[in-house]
Amino acid sequence: MDTVIAPPIDASAVARRAEARERVMAYFHSFGLADSPRLETLADRFVAEAVSAGDPASAPMRADAETAAWFARILGDRLTRPELARLLGRAAFLIAGANARWADFFLADEVPDELVRELRRAVPVPAPEPLPAAMVAQPLEVPSLLPSFRRTSAPRVERSST
């Protein structure tokens, strides 16, 4: 009879995986999503990818990057930068109430047209990019009120005749 020898279990590696999974689930919860088998499967996938890359701690960053790409795909050409897709997509997701109505389609390849319409409608309008502006040189003059204020604010001292 052949004996099978199991490799030793690295307790710290197991703990790192569990911590990475908890962080990915916390990230999903930040979208207002409740625990579900789909979210658990997604979390396990991100942790497995991070572990195979040799860095379990990168699992939340992988989930974040995929979420940004998902929002960019759904929101279309309105958001060209990943950080805008991430921020405005999250806001639209929460504003549209997608966490309650379409939780099963979070990070899905195929999403209902109604979800796409609602997310696009809920995207907040971002502020325009700051642009450099030329400042016109102007002389700095002391206001004329300041010297007169100093003269009138001096304390009056009178001698008493006692």
KAMORA-V927598 format. One record per residue. N is the residue number from 0. PHI is phi in radians with two decimals (none if undefined). OMEGA is omega in degrees with one decimal (none if undefined). NEAR is the number of other ideal C-beta (glycine too) atoms within 10 Angstrom. Layout:
N;PHI;OMEGA;NEAR, N;PHI;OMEGA;NEAR
This chain:
0;none;178.4;2, 1;-1.49;176.3;3, 2;-1.86;179.5;4, 3;-1.85;178.6;4, 4;-1.86;179.9;5, 5;-1.42;177.0;5, 6;-1.13;179.5;5, 7;-1.13;-179.6;6, 8;-1.54;178.0;7, 9;-1.54;-175.9;10, 10;-1.08;-179.4;8, 11;-1.21;177.5;7, 12;-1.17;177.9;11, 13;-1.12;179.1;11, 14;-1.13;178.7;11, 15;-1.13;177.8;18, 16;-1.12;-179.6;19, 17;-1.10;178.6;12, 18;-1.14;178.5;15, 19;-1.11;179.7;23, 20;-1.14;177.9;20, 21;-1.07;179.9;14, 22;-1.20;177.5;19, 23;-1.14;178.8;25, 24;-1.12;177.1;18, 25;-1.10;176.8;11, 26;-1.06;177.9;18, 27;-1.10;179.0;26, 28;-1.12;179.4;13, 29;-1.16;174.7;10, 30;-1.60;-178.9;16, 31;1.40;-178.5;14, 32;-1.51;177.6;20, 33;-1.55;177.2;10, 34;-1.01;177.7;11, 35;-2.70;177.1;13, 36;-1.01;179.0;8, 37;-1.12;179.4;16, 38;-1.12;179.0;20, 39;-1.13;177.3;14, 40;-1.14;177.8;9, 41;-1.09;179.9;21, 42;-1.07;179.1;23, 43;-1.08;179.0;14, 44;-1.13;-179.8;16, 45;-1.14;178.2;26, 46;-1.16;179.5;25, 47;-1.08;177.6;14, 48;-1.10;-179.4;16, 49;-1.17;179.2;23, 50;-1.14;179.8;16, 51;-1.17;175.9;9, 52;-1.47;176.6;11, 53;1.55;-178.5;7, 54;-2.48;-178.8;14, 55;-1.02;-178.7;23, 56;-1.15;-179.2;12, 57;-1.46;-178.6;17, 58;-1.01;178.2;28, 59;-1.09;178.7;22, 60;-1.19;176.3;15, 61;-1.15;177.7;18, 62;-1.09;179.4;24, 63;-1.13;180.0;15, 64;-1.13;179.1;14, 65;-1.20;177.8;15, 66;-1.13;178.2;22, 67;-1.08;178.7;20, 68;-1.14;179.4;15, 69;-1.12;178.1;19, 70;-1.12;179.0;23, 71;-1.08;179.3;20, 72;-1.17;-177.2;13, 73;-1.26;-175.9;19, 74;-1.42;173.5;19, 75;1.27;-173.4;10, 76;-1.30;179.3;6, 77;-1.17;-176.9;12, 78;-2.17;-175.7;21, 79;-1.62;-177.9;8, 80;-1.76;-178.2;11, 81;-1.01;-178.8;16, 82;-1.17;175.5;9, 83;-1.23;178.0;17, 84;-1.05;-179.3;23, 85;-1.11;-175.4;19, 86;-1.24;-177.3;16, 87;-1.27;175.8;22, 88;-1.13;177.9;26, 89;-1.07;180.0;16, 90;-1.07;179.8;15, 91;-1.10;-180.0;21, 92;-1.05;-179.4;24, 93;-1.30;-179.9;14, 94;-1.10;-178.7;14, 95;-1.31;-177.4;20, 96;1.21;-178.0;12, 97;-1.13;179.2;22, 98;-1.12;179.3;16, 99;-1.64;-173.1;10, 100;-1.55;-173.4;13, 101;-2.29;-177.4;19, 102;-1.02;-178.0;16, 103;-1.23;-178.4;12, 104;-1.81;178.9;17, 105;-1.09;-178.1;20, 106;1.11;178.6;17, 107;-1.41;177.5;14, 108;-1.23;179.3;7, 109;-1.93;179.4;5, 110;-2.19;179.4;18, 111;-1.11;178.1;12, 112;-1.05;179.4;7, 113;-1.12;177.1;11, 114;-1.12;179.1;18, 115;-1.06;179.5;16, 116;-1.06;-178.1;11, 117;-1.15;178.7;18, 118;-1.16;179.5;22, 119;-1.13;178.7;14, 120;-1.22;-174.4;10, 121;-1.56;-178.0;18, 122;-1.11;176.2;20, 123;-1.15;178.3;10, 124;-1.37;-179.5;6, 125;-1.29;175.1;12, 126;-1.21;179.2;6, 127;-1.15;177.8;6, 128;-1.08;176.6;5, 129;-1.18;179.4;6, 130;-2.08;176.8;5, 131;-1.18;179.0;5, 132;-2.22;178.5;6, 133;-1.47;176.6;5, 134;-1.68;178.3;6, 135;-1.38;178.7;5, 136;-1.20;179.0;5, 137;-2.35;179.1;6, 138;-1.23;177.9;4, 139;-1.69;-178.0;4, 140;-1.99;176.3;6, 141;-1.30;179.6;7, 142;-1.08;-177.1;8, 143;-1.24;-179.4;8, 144;-1.23;-175.0;8, 145;-1.07;179.0;8, 146;-1.10;-179.7;9, 147;-1.22;177.6;10, 148;-1.14;-179.8;10, 149;-1.11;-179.6;9, 150;-1.18;-176.6;7, 151;-1.41;-177.4;6, 152;-1.62;178.0;7, 153;-1.20;-178.4;7, 154;-1.20;176.9;4, 155;-1.62;-179.9;4, 156;-2.08;178.5;5, 157;-2.12;178.8;5, 158;-1.52;176.9;5, 159;-1.55;-178.2;4, 160;-1.76;178.1;4, 161;-1.87;none;3
